[in-house]
Amino acid sequence: MPVVNWQALVLLKVYAGGPIDLRDARSIVAVQQPSPADRENLIAQAEALGVGQEVRTLLDLHS
C-alpha cells in the first residue's frame, strides 16, 4: 500500500490551509523534529508550491 512521506503530508496540509490542516502540519513537524537538512528540503519544496513563507513560519514555531 502506498503511503506519503511526512514532508509531502506537511506540504499538502499547509497548501490546504484550513485551521485543522495547519494544526495537523504543526503536529507532524513537532513529532518529526526535522534536521536542518530536512528543513531546507521542505522549504525548497514549499517554494515550488508557492507556500514557502507559510512553511518557514511553521518551522520557526518549532525551532
Backbone as JSON Lines, residues from 0, in Angstrom:
{"i":0,"aa":"M","n":[0.84,-1.16,0.0],"ca":[0.0,0.0,0.0],"c":[0.9,1.24,0.0]}
{"i":1,"aa":"P","n":[0.68,2.14,-0.95],"ca":[1.48,3.35,-0.98],"c":[1.13,4.29,0.18]}
{"i":2,"aa":"V","n":[2.15,4.91,0.72],"ca":[1.95,5.91,1.77],"c":[2.76,7.15,1.42]}
{"i":3,"aa":"V","n":[2.33,8.27,1.92],"ca":[3.01,9.53,1.66],"c":[4.03,9.77,2.76]}
{"i":4,"aa":"N","n":[5.17,10.39,2.4],"ca":[6.15,10.7,3.44],"c":[5.7,11.92,4.23]}
{"i":5,"aa":"W","n":[6.32,12.13,5.36],"ca":[5.86,13.19,6.26],"c":[6.0,14.58,5.63]}
{"i":6,"aa":"Q","n":[7.06,14.77,4.82],"ca":[7.25,16.08,4.19],"c":[6.1,16.4,3.23]}
{"i":7,"aa":"A","n":[5.72,15.43,2.42],"ca":[4.63,15.63,1.48],"c":[3.32,15.9,2.22]}
{"i":8,"aa":"L","n":[3.11,15.22,3.32],"ca":[1.89,15.43,4.09],"c":[1.86,16.84,4.69]}
{"i":9,"aa":"V","n":[2.98,17.29,5.2],"ca":[3.05,18.67,5.72],"c":[2.74,19.66,4.61]}
{"i":10,"aa":"L","n":[3.33,19.46,3.44],"ca":[3.09,20.37,2.32],"c":[1.63,20.36,1.9]}
{"i":11,"aa":"L","n":[1.03,19.2,1.85],"ca":[-0.39,19.12,1.5],"c":[-1.26,19.86,2.51]}
{"i":12,"aa":"K","n":[-0.93,19.67,3.78],"ca":[-1.7,20.32,4.84],"c":[-1.55,21.84,4.78]}
{"i":13,"aa":"V","n":[-0.33,22.32,4.59],"ca":[-0.11,23.77,4.52],"c":[-0.78,24.34,3.28]}
{"i":14,"aa":"Y","n":[-0.68,23.62,2.17],"ca":[-1.31,24.08,0.93],"c":[-2.83,24.17,1.09]}
{"i":15,"aa":"A","n":[-3.41,23.2,1.79],"ca":[-4.86,23.22,2.02],"c":[-5.23,24.45,2.86]}
{"i":16,"aa":"G","n":[-4.45,24.72,3.89],"ca":[-4.56,25.97,4.63],"c":[-5.68,26.13,5.63]}
{"i":17,"aa":"G","n":[-6.47,25.11,5.84],"ca":[-7.53,25.22,6.85],"c":[-6.96,25.16,8.25]}
{"i":18,"aa":"P","n":[-7.72,25.62,9.23],"ca":[-7.21,25.62,10.61],"c":[-6.82,24.23,11.11]}
{"i":19,"aa":"I","n":[-7.61,23.24,10.79],"ca":[-7.28,21.87,11.22],"c":[-6.07,21.35,10.46]}
{"i":20,"aa":"D","n":[-5.98,21.7,9.16],"ca":[-4.83,21.3,8.36],"c":[-3.54,21.87,8.94]}
{"i":21,"aa":"L","n":[-3.56,23.14,9.31],"ca":[-2.36,23.78,9.86],"c":[-2.0,23.2,11.22]}
{"i":22,"aa":"R","n":[-3.01,22.89,12.02],"ca":[-2.74,22.22,13.3],"c":[-2.09,20.86,13.06]}
{"i":23,"aa":"D","n":[-2.61,20.12,12.09],"ca":[-2.03,18.82,11.75],"c":[-0.58,18.98,11.3]}
{"i":24,"aa":"A","n":[-0.31,19.98,10.46],"ca":[1.06,20.21,9.97],"c":[1.99,20.52,11.13]}
{"i":25,"aa":"R","n":[1.55,21.36,12.06],"ca":[2.37,21.68,13.24],"c":[2.66,20.43,14.06]}
{"i":26,"aa":"S","n":[1.66,19.59,14.21],"ca":[1.84,18.35,14.98],"c":[2.84,17.42,14.31]}
{"i":27,"aa":"I","n":[2.75,17.3,13.0],"ca":[3.67,16.42,12.27],"c":[5.1,16.91,12.44]}
{"i":28,"aa":"V","n":[5.31,18.22,12.28],"ca":[6.66,18.78,12.43],"c":[7.16,18.57,13.86]}
{"i":29,"aa":"A","n":[6.31,18.76,14.84],"ca":[6.71,18.58,16.23],"c":[7.15,17.15,16.5]}
{"i":30,"aa":"V","n":[6.45,16.19,15.94],"ca":[6.8,14.79,16.15],"c":[8.07,14.41,15.39]}
{"i":31,"aa":"Q","n":[8.21,14.89,14.17],"ca":[9.35,14.53,13.32],"c":[10.66,15.18,13.76]}
{"i":32,"aa":"Q","n":[10.58,16.38,14.33],"ca":[11.78,17.13,14.72],"c":[12.81,17.1,13.58]}
{"i":33,"aa":"P","n":[12.49,17.75,12.46],"ca":[13.35,17.66,11.28],"c":[14.75,18.23,11.49]}
{"i":34,"aa":"S","n":[15.71,17.58,10.86],"ca":[17.1,18.05,10.89],"c":[17.19,19.33,10.06]}
{"i":35,"aa":"P","n":[18.28,20.06,10.2],"ca":[18.45,21.26,9.36],"c":[18.36,20.95,7.86]}
{"i":36,"aa":"A","n":[18.9,19.82,7.44],"ca":[18.82,19.45,6.02],"c":[17.38,19.17,5.6]}
{"i":37,"aa":"D","n":[16.64,18.49,6.46],"ca":[15.23,18.21,6.17],"c":[14.42,19.5,6.11]}
{"i":38,"aa":"R","n":[14.75,20.44,6.98],"ca":[14.05,21.73,6.99],"c":[14.29,22.48,5.68]}
{"i":39,"aa":"E","n":[15.54,22.51,5.24],"ca":[15.87,23.2,3.99],"c":[15.19,22.53,2.8]}
{"i":40,"aa":"N","n":[15.16,21.22,2.79],"ca":[14.49,20.47,1.72],"c":[13.0,20.77,1.71]}
{"i":41,"aa":"L","n":[12.39,20.81,2.87],"ca":[10.96,21.1,2.97],"c":[10.67,22.52,2.48]}
{"i":42,"aa":"I","n":[11.51,23.47,2.84],"ca":[11.33,24.85,2.38],"c":[11.46,24.94,0.87]}
{"i":43,"aa":"A","n":[12.43,24.25,0.3],"ca":[12.61,24.26,-1.16],"c":[11.38,23.7,-1.87]}
{"i":44,"aa":"Q","n":[10.85,22.61,-1.35],"ca":[9.65,22.03,-1.95],"c":[8.46,22.98,-1.78]}
{"i":45,"aa":"A","n":[8.38,23.63,-0.64],"ca":[7.28,24.57,-0.38],"c":[7.35,25.76,-1.33]}
{"i":46,"aa":"E","n":[8.56,26.24,-1.59],"ca":[8.72,27.36,-2.53],"c":[8.15,27.0,-3.89]}
{"i":47,"aa":"A","n":[8.39,25.77,-4.34],"ca":[7.88,25.32,-5.64],"c":[6.35,25.31,-5.66]}
{"i":48,"aa":"L","n":[5.73,25.13,-4.51],"ca":[4.27,25.11,-4.42],"c":[3.68,26.48,-4.11]}
{"i":49,"aa":"G","n":[4.54,27.45,-3.84],"ca":[4.05,28.78,-3.52],"c":[3.65,28.97,-2.07]}
{"i":50,"aa":"V","n":[4.11,28.08,-1.2],"ca":[3.78,28.19,0.23],"c":[5.05,28.25,1.08]}
{"i":51,"aa":"G","n":[6.1,28.79,0.5],"ca":[7.38,28.86,1.2],"c":[7.31,29.63,2.5]}
{"i":52,"aa":"Q","n":[6.68,30.8,2.48],"ca":[6.61,31.62,3.69],"c":[5.81,30.92,4.78]}
{"i":53,"aa":"E","n":[4.75,30.26,4.39],"ca":[3.92,29.55,5.37],"c":[4.72,28.42,6.04]}
{"i":54,"aa":"V","n":[5.51,27.71,5.26],"ca":[6.31,26.62,5.83],"c":[7.43,27.18,6.7]}
{"i":55,"aa":"R","n":[8.04,28.28,6.28],"ca":[9.06,28.91,7.12],"c":[8.46,29.3,8.48]}
{"i":56,"aa":"T","n":[7.27,29.88,8.47],"ca":[6.61,30.26,9.71],"c":[6.34,29.02,10.56]}
{"i":57,"aa":"L","n":[5.85,27.97,9.94],"ca":[5.58,26.72,10.65],"c":[6.86,26.18,11.29]}
{"i":58,"aa":"L","n":[7.96,26.18,10.55],"ca":[9.21,25.65,11.07],"c":[9.77,26.56,12.17]}
{"i":59,"aa":"D","n":[9.57,27.86,12.06],"ca":[10.05,28.78,13.09],"c":[9.36,28.53,14.42]}
{"i":60,"aa":"L","n":[8.13,28.06,14.37],"ca":[7.4,27.74,15.6],"c":[8.02,26.57,16.34]}
{"i":61,"aa":"H","n":[8.79,25.73,15.61],"ca":[9.33,24.52,16.2],"c":[10.85,24.51,16.19]}
{"i":62,"aa":"S","n":[11.46,25.67,16.23],"ca":[12.93,25.7,16.26],"c":[13.46,25.99,17.63]}
